[in-house]
Amino acid sequence: MMPASRLLHAPPDAVAAAARRVMARCDELARVTAAPGRIERVYLSPEHARVNRLAAEWMRELGMHTWQDAAGNQVGRIGDPAAPALLLGSHLDTVLDAGRYDGIAGVLIALEVVRLLRVPVEGGWALDLPFAIEVVAFSDEEGTRFGKALLGSSAVAGGWDEAWWTLSDADGVTLRQAFLEFGLDPARVGEAARRPDELVGYLEAHIEQGPELDRAGEPLAVVSSIAAARRFQFVVEGEARHAGGTPYDMRHDALLGASEAALAVERICAAEHHVIGTVGRFEAFPGAVNVIPGEVQFSLDLRGEFDGERDRVWAALGRALDEIMGGRGLRWRAREIHRASAVFCAPLLQDVVRAGITAALPARAEAPPVIFSRAGHDGMALGAITDVGMLFLRNPDGISHHPDESVGAVDVAHGIRALTESVLHLAAEPR
């Protein structure tokens, strides 16, 4: 590992100014929303186009060559045009009623890393590194509009599935139609794909989206892996009958059965180590106040540190639902709508992130904490074509996917410095 770096000699006020710029730009991007009073920015929307234009402007300000790729991701590059690239970045799309830092802070931190690493040359700026740097603002990490997460990064990883074209949003607009309305050509989406030999790896800074760092009083952590995930849509079928005229021994109440199922998810997952299940959507039909619910539809998000543990818990949930529904005379079925294997961060990239944190926080006596990400990230898709590494920033009280989501400017400054140091340590590695 590189024993020292030129960033250690950068004025502290330069890093502090970079952090202030990140915080201000997070506020600026938060104003780009489809829903006044809350943050809502989904794939292939006018708001997506607006934030891409802003990101491109900030990239060009740093001397980067910019383009929007064939899947709608915004990219900026600086460095030798013939060299492989280290990708830095995150996503600019949001969930509904979102916070302003999830994903967004990672893109803006990556831009500040470029700012700190640039060296002046005649007529502009360059990098004194053995690889180029590309900052990528991914377009659809959350999957809010079409129900399929990681669309932008999947396109970059060459994993686009033709079956996705028929996905539709709440207004019935298909993904293919949305592409065309955004100005993209569905026939050219494959042009977004990158080859492994073009890339050095992918590094992402992200808020933790959990309380572990906050509880430990730690500003930064090395990420070891990204959780394995599966998502399901459930239907529970019973019998809709009169609420007053049907005695309890004749009822087949789908709502009560589905409610028991949701409680079983909590009971079974809470007894496991690093497996989390969440029922986030729940809807009863026919939905009348005086009718026993005859059908309930609900979702399940199931995550685990390892694929095998996640799948074992899914099997246990299936047995529990068989028992619950059988006892109430109900039928149930589930359709899997998303599956992603756990992605383990590359040992070398974990090492350089660890070295970066150590250099950024020289007063620390212990090694930086190492934690796995219970949330999904674009690195899950990129792991198919290149090595992935991640740096977590403290997320006060662990609040995310909510307007109260936050991160401190001091921690952002630490994150900028640590990610920059990580890049420099990676550059010093023999090739």
C-alpha positions as CSV (number, residue, x, y, z in Angstrom):
1,M,0.0,0.0,0.0
2,M,1.0,3.6,-0.7
3,P,2.5,5.0,2.6
4,A,1.4,8.6,1.9
5,S,-0.4,10.6,-0.7
6,R,-0.4,14.1,-2.0
7,L,-4.0,14.6,-0.6
8,L,-2.5,14.6,2.9
9,H,-0.9,17.9,2.0
10,A,-4.1,19.4,0.6
11,P,-5.4,22.4,2.7
12,P,-8.1,21.2,5.2
13,D,-10.3,24.1,4.0
14,A,-10.3,22.6,0.5
15,V,-12.0,19.4,1.8
16,A,-14.3,21.4,4.0
17,A,-15.4,23.5,1.0
18,A,-15.9,20.3,-0.9
19,A,-18.2,19.0,1.8
20,R,-20.2,22.3,1.9
21,R,-20.6,22.1,-1.9
22,V,-21.9,18.5,-1.6
23,M,-24.5,19.5,1.0
24,A,-25.6,22.6,-1.0
25,R,-26.0,20.5,-4.2
26,C,-28.0,17.9,-2.3
27,D,-30.3,20.7,-1.4
28,E,-30.4,21.9,-5.0
29,L,-31.2,18.5,-6.4
30,A,-33.9,18.0,-3.7
31,R,-35.8,20.9,-5.4
32,V,-36.0,18.8,-8.6
33,T,-39.1,16.9,-7.8
34,A,-42.4,15.8,-9.4
35,A,-44.3,16.3,-6.2
36,P,-44.2,19.7,-4.5
37,G,-43.5,19.4,-0.8
38,R,-41.7,16.1,-1.1
39,I,-38.8,14.5,-3.1
40,E,-39.9,12.3,-6.0
41,R,-37.6,11.7,-8.9
42,V,-38.1,8.5,-11.0
43,Y,-36.6,6.9,-14.0
44,L,-37.2,8.5,-17.5
45,S,-39.1,11.4,-16.0
46,P,-38.7,15.1,-16.7
47,E,-37.0,15.3,-13.3
48,H,-34.5,12.6,-14.3
49,A,-33.6,14.7,-17.4
50,R,-33.2,17.8,-15.3
51,V,-30.8,16.2,-12.7
52,N,-28.8,14.7,-15.6
53,R,-28.3,18.1,-17.1
54,L,-27.2,19.5,-13.7
55,A,-24.8,16.6,-13.2
56,A,-23.4,17.1,-16.7
57,E,-22.8,20.8,-16.0
58,W,-20.9,20.0,-12.8
59,M,-18.9,17.3,-14.6
60,R,-17.9,19.7,-17.4
61,E,-16.9,22.3,-14.7
62,L,-14.3,19.8,-13.6
63,G,-12.9,19.4,-17.2
64,M,-14.7,16.0,-17.7
65,H,-15.9,14.8,-21.0
66,T,-19.6,14.0,-20.5
67,W,-22.4,11.9,-22.1
68,Q,-25.7,10.4,-21.3
69,D,-25.5,6.7,-22.2
70,A,-28.1,4.6,-24.0
71,A,-29.9,3.7,-20.7
72,G,-30.2,7.3,-19.4
73,N,-27.2,7.2,-17.0
74,Q,-25.1,10.4,-16.9
75,V,-21.4,9.8,-17.2
76,G,-18.3,12.1,-17.0
77,R,-14.7,11.0,-17.7
78,I,-11.3,12.5,-17.1
79,G,-7.9,11.0,-17.8
80,D,-6.2,9.1,-20.6
81,P,-8.8,8.3,-23.3
82,A,-7.0,5.0,-23.9
83,A,-6.7,3.9,-20.3
84,P,-9.2,1.7,-18.4
85,A,-11.4,3.6,-16.0
86,L,-12.1,3.4,-12.3
87,L,-15.9,4.1,-11.9
88,L,-17.0,6.3,-9.1
89,G,-20.6,7.2,-8.4
90,S,-24.1,6.3,-7.2
91,H,-27.6,7.1,-8.3
92,L,-29.8,10.2,-8.6
93,D,-33.3,8.6,-8.7
94,T,-35.3,8.4,-5.5
95,V,-38.1,6.5,-3.8
96,L,-41.4,8.3,-3.2
97,D,-41.2,11.0,-0.4
98,A,-37.5,10.4,-0.3
99,G,-34.6,11.8,1.7
100,R,-32.0,14.0,-0.1
101,Y,-28.8,12.0,0.4
102,D,-29.4,8.3,-0.5
103,G,-27.4,7.9,-3.7
104,I,-27.2,11.6,-4.4
105,A,-24.4,12.2,-1.9
106,G,-22.3,9.4,-3.5
107,V,-22.5,11.1,-6.9
108,L,-21.5,14.5,-5.5
109,I,-18.7,13.1,-3.3
110,A,-17.3,11.4,-6.4
111,L,-17.2,14.7,-8.2
112,E,-15.3,16.3,-5.3
113,V,-12.8,13.4,-5.5
114,V,-12.2,14.3,-9.1
115,R,-11.8,18.0,-8.1
116,L,-9.1,17.1,-5.5
117,L,-7.3,14.7,-7.9
118,R,-7.0,17.0,-10.9
119,V,-3.7,18.5,-11.9
120,P,-3.4,21.6,-14.1
121,V,-2.1,21.2,-17.6
122,E,-1.8,23.5,-20.5
123,G,-5.3,24.2,-21.7
124,G,-7.2,22.4,-18.9
125,W,-6.9,19.6,-16.4
126,A,-5.6,16.1,-16.3
127,L,-5.1,13.2,-13.9
128,D,-1.7,11.9,-12.7
129,L,-3.1,8.4,-12.3
130,P,-2.5,5.1,-14.2
131,F,-6.2,4.9,-15.0
132,A,-9.0,7.3,-16.0
133,I,-11.8,8.1,-13.7
134,E,-15.5,8.0,-14.7
135,V,-18.2,9.4,-12.5
136,V,-21.5,7.7,-13.1
137,A,-24.9,9.0,-12.0
138,F,-27.0,5.9,-12.3
139,S,-30.6,6.5,-13.4
140,D,-32.8,3.8,-11.7
141,E,-31.3,2.2,-8.7
142,E,-34.6,2.3,-6.7
143,G,-37.0,0.7,-9.2
144,T,-39.7,3.1,-8.0
145,R,-41.4,3.7,-11.4
146,F,-41.4,0.3,-13.1
147,G,-41.0,-2.0,-10.1
148,K,-37.6,-3.4,-11.3
149,A,-34.5,-2.0,-9.5
150,L,-31.0,-1.5,-10.9
151,L,-32.2,-0.8,-14.5
152,G,-29.4,1.7,-15.2
153,S,-26.6,-0.2,-13.7
154,S,-27.9,-3.5,-15.2
155,A,-27.6,-1.9,-18.7
156,V,-24.0,-0.9,-17.9
157,A,-23.2,-4.4,-16.8
158,G,-24.7,-5.9,-20.0
159,G,-27.5,-7.5,-18.1
160,W,-30.5,-5.9,-19.8
161,D,-33.4,-8.3,-20.2
162,E,-35.7,-7.9,-23.2
163,A,-38.6,-9.0,-21.0
164,W,-38.3,-5.7,-19.2
165,W,-39.7,-3.7,-22.1
166,T,-43.3,-4.7,-21.2
167,L,-43.0,-3.4,-17.6
168,S,-45.4,-0.6,-16.9
169,D,-45.8,2.2,-14.4
170,A,-48.9,3.1,-12.4
171,D,-50.3,5.0,-15.4
172,G,-49.9,2.1,-17.8
173,V,-46.8,3.6,-19.6
174,T,-44.5,0.8,-20.6
175,L,-40.8,0.9,-20.2
176,R,-40.4,0.9,-24.0
177,Q,-42.8,3.8,-24.4
178,A,-41.0,5.7,-21.6
179,F,-37.6,5.2,-23.3
180,L,-39.0,6.7,-26.5
181,E,-40.6,9.7,-24.7
182,F,-37.3,10.4,-22.9
183,G,-35.5,10.5,-26.3
184,L,-33.8,7.1,-25.9
185,D,-33.8,4.4,-28.5
186,P,-34.8,1.0,-27.1
187,A,-32.9,-0.8,-29.9
188,R,-29.6,0.8,-28.7
189,V,-29.8,0.1,-25.0
190,G,-27.0,-2.5,-25.4
191,E,-24.6,0.4,-26.2
192,A,-24.6,1.3,-22.5
193,A,-22.8,-2.0,-21.7
194,R,-19.2,-1.9,-20.7
195,R,-16.5,-4.6,-21.1
196,P,-14.6,-5.8,-18.1
197,D,-11.3,-4.9,-19.8
198,E,-12.4,-1.3,-19.9
199,L,-12.7,-1.0,-16.2
200,V,-10.4,-1.0,-13.1
201,G,-13.3,-1.4,-10.7
202,Y,-16.2,0.5,-9.1
203,L,-16.0,2.5,-5.8
204,E,-19.1,4.0,-4.2
205,A,-19.5,6.2,-1.2
206,H,-23.0,5.9,0.4
207,I,-24.8,6.8,3.6
208,E,-25.2,3.6,5.6
209,Q,-29.1,3.6,5.7
210,G,-28.9,2.0,9.1
211,P,-27.9,2.9,12.6
212,E,-24.7,0.7,13.1
213,L,-22.2,3.5,12.6
214,D,-24.2,6.0,14.5
215,R,-24.6,3.7,17.5
216,A,-20.9,3.0,17.5
217,G,-19.9,6.7,17.2
218,E,-18.0,5.9,14.0
219,P,-18.1,8.3,11.0
220,L,-17.0,5.8,8.2
221,A,-16.9,2.1,7.5
222,V,-15.5,-0.4,5.0
223,V,-18.4,-2.4,3.3
224,S,-17.7,-6.1,3.1
225,S,-20.7,-7.1,1.0
226,I,-24.2,-6.1,-0.3
227,A,-27.1,-8.2,0.9
228,A,-28.8,-10.9,-1.1
229,A,-32.3,-9.9,-1.8
230,R,-35.6,-11.5,-3.1
231,R,-38.9,-9.7,-3.5
232,F,-42.3,-11.3,-3.8
233,Q,-45.9,-10.3,-4.5
234,F,-48.4,-12.4,-2.5
235,V,-52.1,-13.1,-3.1
236,V,-54.2,-14.5,-0.3
237,E,-57.7,-15.7,-1.3
238,G,-60.6,-16.3,1.0
239,E,-64.3,-15.5,0.7
240,A,-66.0,-12.1,0.6
241,R,-69.2,-12.3,2.6
242,H,-71.5,-10.0,4.7
243,A,-69.7,-8.6,7.7
244,G,-72.8,-8.8,9.9
245,G,-74.5,-11.9,8.7
246,T,-71.5,-14.3,8.6
247,P,-70.7,-16.1,11.9
248,Y,-67.0,-16.6,12.8
249,D,-67.1,-20.3,12.2
250,M,-68.0,-19.7,8.5
251,R,-65.5,-16.9,7.8
252,H,-62.5,-17.2,5.5
253,D,-61.1,-13.8,6.1
254,A,-58.2,-13.1,3.8
255,L,-57.1,-10.0,5.8
256,L,-56.7,-11.9,9.0
257,G,-54.7,-14.7,7.3
258,A,-52.5,-12.1,5.5
259,S,-52.0,-10.2,8.8
260,E,-50.9,-13.5,10.5
261,A,-48.5,-14.0,7.6
262,A,-47.0,-10.5,8.0
263,L,-46.5,-11.2,11.7
264,A,-44.9,-14.6,10.8
265,V,-42.4,-12.7,8.6
266,E,-41.4,-10.6,11.6
267,R,-41.2,-13.5,14.0
268,I,-39.2,-15.8,11.8
269,C,-36.8,-13.1,10.5
270,A,-36.2,-11.5,13.9
271,A,-35.0,-14.9,15.2
272,E,-32.3,-15.1,12.4
273,H,-28.9,-13.5,12.2
274,H,-28.7,-10.9,9.4
275,V,-31.9,-11.8,7.7
276,I,-34.6,-9.1,7.4
277,G,-38.1,-9.4,6.0
278,T,-40.4,-6.5,5.4
279,V,-44.0,-6.4,4.3
280,G,-44.2,-2.9,2.7
281,R,-47.4,-3.0,0.7
282,F,-50.8,-4.4,1.9
283,E,-54.1,-4.1,0.2
284,A,-57.5,-5.7,0.9
285,F,-60.4,-6.3,-1.5
286,P,-63.2,-5.5,-2.1
287,G,-62.2,-2.9,0.5
288,A,-65.7,-2.2,1.8
289,V,-66.4,-1.5,5.5
290,N,-69.2,-4.0,5.7
291,V,-67.6,-6.9,3.7
292,I,-65.3,-9.6,4.9
293,P,-62.1,-9.2,2.8
294,G,-62.0,-12.0,0.2
295,E,-58.6,-11.2,-1.2
296,V,-55.4,-9.5,0.1
297,Q,-52.3,-8.6,-1.9
298,F,-49.1,-7.8,-0.1
299,S,-45.4,-7.6,-0.8
300,L,-42.4,-9.1,0.9
301,D,-38.8,-7.8,0.7
302,L,-36.4,-10.5,2.0
303,R,-32.7,-9.8,2.5
304,G,-29.8,-11.7,4.0
305,E,-26.0,-11.5,4.2
306,F,-25.8,-14.8,2.3
307,D,-27.9,-16.3,-0.4
308,G,-28.3,-19.6,1.5
309,E,-29.5,-18.0,4.7
310,R,-32.0,-15.9,2.8
311,D,-33.4,-18.9,0.9
312,R,-33.6,-21.1,4.0
313,V,-35.7,-18.4,5.7
314,W,-37.9,-18.2,2.6
315,A,-38.6,-21.9,2.8
316,A,-39.5,-21.5,6.5
317,L,-41.9,-18.7,5.7
318,G,-43.5,-20.9,3.1
319,R,-44.2,-23.6,5.7
320,A,-45.6,-21.1,8.1
321,L,-47.9,-19.7,5.5
322,D,-49.2,-23.2,4.6
323,E,-50.1,-23.7,8.3
324,I,-51.7,-20.3,8.7
325,M,-53.7,-20.4,5.5
326,G,-54.7,-24.0,6.0
327,G,-56.0,-23.3,9.4
328,R,-58.3,-20.5,8.1
329,G,-59.4,-22.2,4.9
330,L,-57.5,-19.8,2.7
331,R,-55.3,-20.2,-0.4
332,W,-52.1,-18.3,-1.0
333,R,-49.6,-17.9,-3.8
334,A,-46.5,-15.8,-4.4
335,R,-44.8,-14.5,-7.4
336,E,-41.1,-13.6,-7.3
337,I,-40.5,-10.2,-8.9
338,H,-36.8,-9.6,-8.0
339,R,-33.8,-11.7,-7.1
340,A,-30.2,-10.6,-6.5
341,S,-27.4,-12.7,-5.1
342,A,-25.1,-11.2,-2.4
343,V,-22.2,-9.3,-3.9
344,F,-18.9,-9.4,-1.9
345,C,-16.6,-6.4,-2.2
346,A,-13.3,-7.3,-3.7
347,P,-10.5,-7.8,-1.1
348,L,-8.2,-5.3,-2.8
349,L,-10.9,-2.6,-2.8
350,Q,-11.8,-3.3,0.8
351,D,-8.1,-2.8,1.5
352,V,-7.8,0.5,-0.3
353,V,-11.0,1.8,1.3
354,R,-9.6,0.7,4.7
355,A,-6.4,2.5,3.9
356,G,-8.3,5.6,2.7
357,I,-10.3,5.8,6.0
358,T,-7.1,5.4,8.0
359,A,-5.4,8.2,6.1
360,A,-8.5,10.5,6.4
361,L,-8.8,9.8,10.2
362,P,-5.2,9.6,11.3
363,A,-6.1,10.1,15.0
364,R,-8.0,6.8,15.1
365,A,-6.3,4.0,17.1
366,E,-8.3,1.1,15.8
367,A,-8.9,-0.2,12.4
368,P,-12.0,1.1,10.6
369,P,-15.2,-0.9,11.2
370,V,-16.3,-3.4,8.5
371,I,-20.0,-3.9,8.0
372,F,-22.2,-5.5,5.3
373,S,-24.9,-3.5,3.5
374,R,-28.4,-4.5,4.2
375,A,-29.5,-2.2,1.5
376,G,-29.1,-2.8,-2.2
377,H,-26.8,-0.7,-4.4
378,D,-25.8,-0.4,-8.1
379,G,-22.7,-2.4,-7.2
380,M,-24.9,-5.5,-7.2
381,A,-25.2,-5.2,-11.0
382,L,-21.7,-4.0,-11.6
383,G,-20.2,-6.9,-9.8
384,A,-21.0,-9.0,-12.9
385,I,-18.3,-7.1,-14.9
386,T,-15.8,-5.6,-12.4
387,D,-14.6,-5.5,-8.8
388,V,-16.7,-3.5,-6.4
389,G,-15.8,-1.6,-3.3
390,M,-17.9,0.6,-1.0
391,L,-17.4,3.2,1.7
392,F,-20.2,3.9,4.2
393,L,-20.9,7.3,5.9
394,R,-22.6,7.6,9.2
395,N,-26.4,8.0,8.8
396,P,-27.8,9.7,12.0
397,D,-30.4,7.4,13.7
398,G,-30.3,5.2,10.6
399,I,-33.2,7.0,9.0
400,S,-33.3,6.6,5.2
401,H,-36.0,6.5,2.5
402,H,-37.7,9.2,4.5
403,P,-37.6,13.1,4.5
404,D,-35.7,13.1,7.8
405,E,-32.7,11.2,6.3
406,S,-29.5,13.0,7.1
407,V,-25.7,13.0,7.0
408,G,-23.3,15.5,8.7
409,A,-21.1,17.9,6.7
410,V,-18.1,16.8,8.8
411,D,-18.7,13.2,7.9
412,V,-19.1,14.1,4.3
413,A,-15.7,15.8,4.5
414,H,-14.2,12.7,6.0
415,G,-15.9,10.6,3.3
416,I,-14.5,12.8,0.5
417,R,-11.0,12.6,1.9
418,A,-11.2,8.9,2.5
419,L,-12.5,8.1,-1.0
420,T,-9.8,10.3,-2.5
421,E,-7.2,8.5,-0.5
422,S,-8.7,5.2,-1.6
423,V,-8.2,6.1,-5.2
424,L,-4.6,7.1,-4.6
425,H,-3.9,3.9,-2.8
426,L,-5.4,1.9,-5.6
427,A,-3.3,3.9,-8.1
428,A,-0.2,2.8,-6.1
429,E,-1.0,-0.9,-6.4
430,P,1.2,-2.8,-8.9
431,R,-0.4,-3.7,-12.2
